Amino acid sequence: MIKDRILSVDIFRGATILLMVLVNTPGTWSNVYSPFLHADWHGYTPTDLVFPFFLFIVGTSIAFSYKNRTVDTKAYKKIAIRAFKLIALGLFLGAFLIHYPFFKKFSDIRFPGVLQRIGVVFFFAAVLFINLSWKKLIWVTAILLIGYWLIMTFVPVEGVVSTLERAPNNLANWVDVKVFGSHNYKADYDPEGLLSTIPSIASSLLGVFTGLILTSKQEKKATILMGLGGSLLIIGHIWDFVFPINKALWTSSFVLVTAGWANLILALVYYLTDVKKIEFGSIFRYAGANAIVIYFLSSFISKVMGQIQIGDTSLHGWLFQAVYVHDFFALETSSLLYGLSVVLFYSLVGYILYQKKIFIKV
């Protein structure tokens, strides 16, 4: 870890994790403002930026933590253990029940997931970073993105021309069904599926490059990040014409566009906080110090509240109806207020942990 922390990165990480909490816990999924929903298939909404932003900042943190680390058995062991813990936590979330036998039937457990993907991406991005120069990492990133594009568009599925639509002859969807079967999020695909994990590693590697810029002796780092972000955004949108921006498939254009936005936003925050020394965003910094813990707690508690029955609804549903639903609010507003209340609660959790100097590293 670098001696002098870069404040903007801590703020970006915390804001991202709190946004993840917000979009994952509306009052009701039946009434959500469109910017807080994922795109139906192709295209993207602000919500679609959140998860790739976190993988991006994972890469940036890798550049900070492993920049001068000796490549030895101890380093590999530390990386592997952290990746395993993330994957295990994700599998636990997918399997847990509050009632006996406390875990779902094996056939009903979802194998892929958000924490699982973070664990896998962290493992490969970290191993690549400690073994390769930044120039070789650029080649690896390009190969991952271009290779995924070629595989997805030119490899037929059981003799049928592949499609990028949500269909049985979509290669990524087909692989998920064949490999995971009933263990997918949806019957026909998983948004954190197997094949789409390949380009998600590139999302993290692009964050690595940003981390190297921030820890370098370059001047006008904010300008460099702005230029990099704008370039990635333009290239991604051009690529969209032949390889549509799609979060569920984690297309290469999606990787570039989301990394572009991440660099642009981080450049702005870096300029304001680390260059101009303007103090703001402390609440995000507190949450970012225990980002994985806050995400896990929010997901776990939300799942528990969804399983506790009160009459003909859940504890979650009862609380939403009793406290947030009013005639003078649109249901979408009530749903958003519920989510914001959850964010406020976990912001407070982050603040308390930070003040007590409790930093739980997963």
C-alpha positions in Angstrom: 0.0 0.0 0.0 1.3 3.4 -0.9 2.2 5.6 2.0 0.1 8.6 1.1 -3.4 7.5 0.2 -5.0 9.0 -2.9 -8.2 10.5 -1.4 -10.1 10.5 -4.7 -9.8 6.8 -5.1 -11.2 6.2 -1.6 -14.1 8.5 -2.4 -14.7 6.8 -5.7 -14.7 3.3 -4.2 -17.1 4.3 -1.4 -19.5 6.1 -3.7 -19.5 3.0 -6.0 -20.3 0.6 -3.2 -23.1 2.8 -1.8 -24.6 3.1 -5.3 -24.4 -0.7 -5.5 -26.5 -0.8 -2.3 -28.9 1.7 -3.6 -29.7 0.0 -6.9 -29.9 -3.4 -5.2 -32.4 -2.5 -2.5 -35.4 -0.5 -3.8 -38.6 -0.6 -1.9 -40.2 -2.7 -4.6 -38.8 -3.9 -7.9 -42.2 -3.2 -9.5 -41.8 0.5 -9.2 -38.3 1.8 -9.9 -37.2 5.0 -11.8 -35.6 3.8 -15.1 -32.1 5.2 -14.3 -32.0 2.8 -11.4 -32.7 -0.3 -13.5 -30.4 -2.2 -15.8 -30.9 -1.9 -19.6 -33.2 -4.6 -20.9 -30.4 -6.0 -23.1 -28.3 -3.8 -25.4 -27.4 -0.3 -24.2 -26.7 1.0 -20.7 -28.2 3.0 -17.9 -26.4 4.7 -15.0 -27.0 1.6 -13.0 -25.1 -0.5 -15.5 -22.0 1.5 -14.7 -21.9 0.6 -11.0 -20.5 -3.0 -11.1 -17.8 -2.3 -13.7 -16.8 0.8 -11.7 -16.1 -1.5 -8.8 -14.0 -3.9 -10.9 -12.2 -0.9 -12.3 -11.3 0.4 -8.8 -10.3 -3.2 -7.8 -7.6 -2.9 -10.6 -6.6 0.6 -9.3 -6.1 -0.8 -5.8 -4.1 -3.7 -7.2 -1.7 -1.2 -8.8 -1.4 0.5 -5.4 -1.0 -2.6 -3.3 1.2 -4.8 -5.5 3.4 -2.2 -7.3 6.5 -3.0 -5.4 5.7 -6.4 -4.1 8.1 -9.2 -4.4 6.8 -12.0 -6.6 7.1 -15.1 -4.5 5.0 -17.9 -3.0 3.7 -15.6 -0.2 2.3 -13.1 -2.8 0.5 -15.8 -4.7 -0.8 -17.3 -1.5 -2.2 -14.0 -0.4 -3.9 -13.3 -3.7 -5.4 -16.8 -3.9 -6.7 -16.7 -0.3 -8.4 -13.3 -0.9 -10.0 -14.6 -4.1 -11.2 -17.7 -2.4 -12.8 -15.8 0.4 -14.7 -13.5 -2.0 -15.9 -16.5 -4.0 -16.9 -18.3 -0.8 -18.9 -15.3 0.5 -20.7 -15.1 -2.8 -21.7 -18.7 -2.8 -22.8 -18.4 0.8 -25.1 -15.5 -0.2 -26.6 -17.5 -3.0 -27.3 -20.5 -0.9 -28.3 -19.2 2.5 -31.8 -19.7 4.0 -33.0 -18.5 7.4 -34.9 -21.7 8.0 -33.9 -25.3 8.2 -31.9 -26.8 6.5 -30.4 -23.2 6.2 -29.2 -23.8 2.7 -31.0 -24.2 -0.6 -31.1 -27.5 -2.4 -27.9 -28.0 -4.4 -29.7 -27.8 -7.7 -31.2 -24.3 -6.8 -27.9 -22.7 -5.7 -26.6 -20.0 -8.1 -22.9 -20.6 -8.8 -22.0 -17.3 -10.5 -22.5 -13.9 -8.7 -21.1 -10.5 -8.0 -18.7 -11.5 -5.3 -17.7 -14.6 -7.2 -16.8 -12.4 -10.2 -14.9 -9.9 -8.1 -12.9 -12.8 -6.6 -12.0 -14.3 -10.0 -11.2 -11.0 -11.6 -9.1 -9.9 -8.7 -7.1 -13.2 -8.9 -6.3 -13.0 -12.6 -5.7 -9.2 -12.6 -3.4 -9.4 -9.6 -1.4 -12.3 -11.0 -1.0 -10.7 -14.4 0.0 -7.4 -12.8 2.8 -8.8 -10.6 4.2 -10.8 -13.5 4.0 -8.4 -16.5 5.2 -5.0 -17.4 2.5 -2.3 -18.2 3.3 -2.6 -21.9 2.6 -6.4 -21.8 -0.6 -5.7 -19.8 -1.8 -3.5 -22.6 -1.3 -6.4 -25.1 -3.1 -8.7 -22.7 -6.1 -6.3 -22.3 -6.3 -5.9 -26.1 -6.2 -9.6 -26.7 -8.9 -10.2 -24.1 -11.2 -7.6 -25.6 -10.6 -8.4 -29.3 -10.6 -12.1 -28.7 -13.9 -12.0 -26.9 -15.4 -10.0 -29.7 -14.2 -12.5 -32.3 -15.4 -15.5 -30.3 -18.8 -14.0 -29.6 -19.4 -13.0 -33.2 -17.8 -15.7 -35.3 -17.9 -19.0 -33.3 -21.1 -20.9 -34.2 -23.3 -22.5 -31.6 -24.0 -26.1 -32.4 -23.8 -25.4 -36.1 -26.0 -22.3 -35.9 -24.6 -18.8 -36.6 -24.1 -17.0 -33.3 -26.2 -14.0 -32.2 -25.7 -11.2 -29.7 -29.4 -11.2 -28.8 -30.8 -13.1 -25.9 -31.2 -16.4 -27.6 -30.1 -20.1 -27.4 -27.5 -19.5 -30.1 -25.8 -16.7 -28.1 -22.5 -18.2 -27.3 -22.1 -16.8 -23.8 -25.7 -17.8 -22.9 -25.2 -21.2 -24.4 -21.9 -21.8 -22.4 -23.7 -20.7 -19.1 -26.6 -23.2 -19.7 -24.2 -26.0 -20.6 -21.8 -25.4 -17.7 -24.0 -24.2 -14.9 -27.5 -25.6 -15.9 -29.9 -24.8 -13.2 -27.3 -22.8 -11.2 -27.7 -19.7 -13.3 -29.4 -16.5 -12.3 -31.9 -16.9 -15.2 -32.9 -20.1 -17.0 -31.1 -19.0 -20.2 -28.1 -17.0 -19.0 -26.3 -15.4 -16.1 -25.2 -11.7 -16.0 -22.0 -12.9 -14.2 -21.6 -15.9 -16.4 -18.5 -17.8 -17.3 -17.5 -16.5 -20.8 -18.3 -12.9 -19.9 -15.8 -13.1 -17.1 -13.0 -12.9 -19.6 -13.6 -9.3 -20.6 -14.5 -8.3 -17.0 -10.8 -9.0 -16.3 -10.0 -6.3 -18.8 -12.2 -3.9 -16.8 -10.0 -4.4 -13.9 -6.8 -4.2 -15.9 -7.9 -0.8 -17.3 -8.2 0.2 -13.6 -4.6 -1.0 -13.1 -3.4 1.5 -15.8 -5.2 4.3 -14.0 -3.6 3.3 -10.7 -0.2 3.4 -12.4 -0.9 6.9 -13.7 -2.0 8.1 -10.2 1.1 6.6 -8.5 3.5 7.9 -11.2 5.5 11.1 -11.2 3.5 12.4 -14.2 2.3 16.0 -14.0 -1.3 17.0 -14.8 -2.6 13.5 -13.9 -6.2 14.7 -14.0 -5.7 15.9 -17.6 -4.2 12.5 -18.6 -7.1 10.7 -17.0 -9.6 12.9 -18.8 -7.9 12.2 -22.1 -7.8 8.5 -21.4 -11.4 8.4 -20.3 -12.6 10.4 -23.3 -10.7 8.2 -25.7 -12.1 5.0 -24.2 -15.6 6.4 -24.3 -15.3 7.3 -28.0 -13.7 4.0 -29.0 -16.3 2.1 -27.0 -19.2 3.9 -28.7 -17.7 3.3 -32.1 -17.3 -0.4 -31.3 -20.9 -0.4 -30.3 -22.0 -0.4 -34.0 -20.6 -3.9 -34.5 -20.4 -5.2 -30.9 -23.3 -3.7 -29.0 -22.8 -2.3 -25.5 -24.3 -4.9 -23.2 -23.8 -5.5 -19.5 -25.3 -9.0 -19.4 -22.7 -10.1 -22.0 -20.0 -7.7 -20.7 -19.1 -6.9 -24.3 -15.8 -5.3 -25.1 -17.5 -2.0 -26.1 -19.2 -2.1 -22.6 -15.8 -2.5 -21.0 -14.3 0.5 -22.8 -17.4 2.8 -22.2 -17.6 2.0 -18.5 -13.8 2.4 -18.0 -14.1 5.7 -19.9 -16.8 7.0 -17.6 -14.8 5.8 -14.6 -11.7 7.7 -15.7 -13.6 10.8 -16.4 -15.4 10.8 -13.0 -12.2 9.8 -11.1 -10.3 12.6 -12.9 -12.8 15.2 -11.7 -12.8 13.9 -8.1 -9.0 13.7 -8.2 -8.7 17.3 -9.4 -11.0 18.6 -6.7 -9.7 16.6 -3.8 -6.1 15.7 -4.5 -5.1 18.8 -6.6 -7.3 21.6 -5.3 -7.6 20.1 -1.8 -11.3 20.7 -1.6 -12.7 18.7 1.3 -15.9 16.7 0.4 -17.1 13.2 0.2 -15.9 12.0 3.6 -19.0 9.8 4.0 -18.0 7.9 0.8 -14.4 7.5 2.1 -15.7 5.9 5.3 -17.8 3.4 3.3 -15.0 2.7 0.9 -12.7 1.7 3.8 -14.9 -1.4 4.3 -16.4 -1.7 0.9 -16.8 -5.5 0.6 -18.1 -5.7 4.2 -20.8 -3.2 3.5 -21.8 -4.9 0.3 -21.9 -8.3 1.9 -23.9 -7.0 4.9 -26.4 -5.2 2.8 -26.9 -8.2 0.6 -27.2 -10.6 3.5 -29.6 -8.5 5.6 -31.7 -7.7 2.5 -32.0 -11.4 1.8 -32.9 -12.2 5.5 -35.6 -9.5 5.4 -37.0 -10.9 2.2 -37.3 -14.4 3.9 -38.9 -13.3 7.1 -42.7 -13.5 6.7 -45.2 -11.0 8.2 -48.7 -12.0 7.2 -48.8 -12.4 3.5 -45.7 -10.4 2.8 -42.0 -10.2 3.9 -40.4 -8.0 6.6 -39.0 -6.0 3.7 -42.4 -5.6 2.1 -44.1 -4.8 5.4 -41.6 -2.1 6.3 -41.9 -0.6 2.8 -45.7 -0.5 2.9 -45.9 0.7 6.5 -43.3 3.5 6.4 -42.7 4.6 2.9 -45.9 4.2 0.9 -48.2 7.3 1.0 -50.8 8.7 -1.2 -48.8 11.9 -1.8 -45.8 10.0 -3.1 -45.5 8.1 -6.4 -44.6 4.5 -5.8 -41.3 5.1 -7.6 -40.5 7.9 -5.1 -41.4 5.7 -2.2 -39.2 2.9 -3.6 -36.3 5.3 -4.0 -36.7 6.7 -0.5 -36.5 3.2 0.9 -33.3 2.6 -1.0 -31.8 5.9 0.1 -32.7 5.0 3.8 -30.8 1.8 3.3 -27.8 3.7 1.9 -28.0 6.1 4.9 -27.9 3.2 7.3 -24.8 1.6 5.7 -23.1 5.0 5.4 -23.5 5.2 9.2 -22.1 1.7 9.6 -19.1 2.7 7.4 -18.7 5.9 9.5 -18.7 3.9 12.8 -16.3 1.3 11.6 -13.9 4.0 10.3 -14.0 6.0 13.5 -13.3 2.9 15.6 -10.5 2.1 13.1 -12.0 -1.2 12.2 -10.9 -2.2 8.7 -12.0 -5.7 7.7 -10.0 -6.9 4.8 -11.6 -9.7 2.9 
